[in-house]
């Protein structure tokens, strides 16, 4: 497994993975297994990489399998991943 700071060309892949588990896009019966409540858009992810190097991804055989958005106190927001 490779863990690294995401690059701009990986944002779309991360957002696709994120949408797959976002509360608005999963069936009610699947919510028992967990879900993501916060929505993120490409501009937010781009800014996070530019300003804080705060988007991390995990890859297995070149495929993004996990991610974490990490925001500093400077962003004015708190985000728990």
ChimeraX attribute file (.defattr): number of C-alpha atoms within 10 A of each C-alpha:
attribute: neighborCount
match mode: 1-to-1
recipient: residues
	/A:1	11
	/A:2	11
	/A:3	13
	/A:4	13
	/A:5	15
	/A:6	22
	/A:7	14
	/A:8	14
	/A:9	9
	/A:10	13
	/A:11	19
	/A:12	13
	/A:13	13
	/A:14	22
	/A:15	17
	/A:16	11
	/A:17	15
	/A:18	20
	/A:19	18
	/A:20	14
	/A:21	18
	/A:22	19
	/A:23	18
	/A:24	14
	/A:25	12
	/A:26	15
	/A:27	10
	/A:28	9
	/A:29	7
	/A:30	11
	/A:31	13
	/A:32	8
	/A:33	7
	/A:34	11
	/A:35	17
	/A:36	16
	/A:37	12
	/A:38	13
	/A:39	12
	/A:40	13
	/A:41	10
	/A:42	13
	/A:43	10
	/A:44	11
	/A:45	20
	/A:46	19
	/A:47	14
	/A:48	18
	/A:49	20
	/A:50	13
	/A:51	11
	/A:52	14
	/A:53	18
	/A:54	19
	/A:55	24
	/A:56	17
	/A:57	21
	/A:58	17
	/A:59	14
	/A:60	11
	/A:61	8
	/A:62	9
	/A:63	12
	/A:64	18
	/A:65	14
	/A:66	14
	/A:67	20
	/A:68	15
	/A:69	17
	/A:70	17
	/A:71	18
	/A:72	13
	/A:73	8
	/A:74	8
	/A:75	10
	/A:76	7
	/A:77	8
	/A:78	11
	/A:79	9
	/A:80	8
	/A:81	10
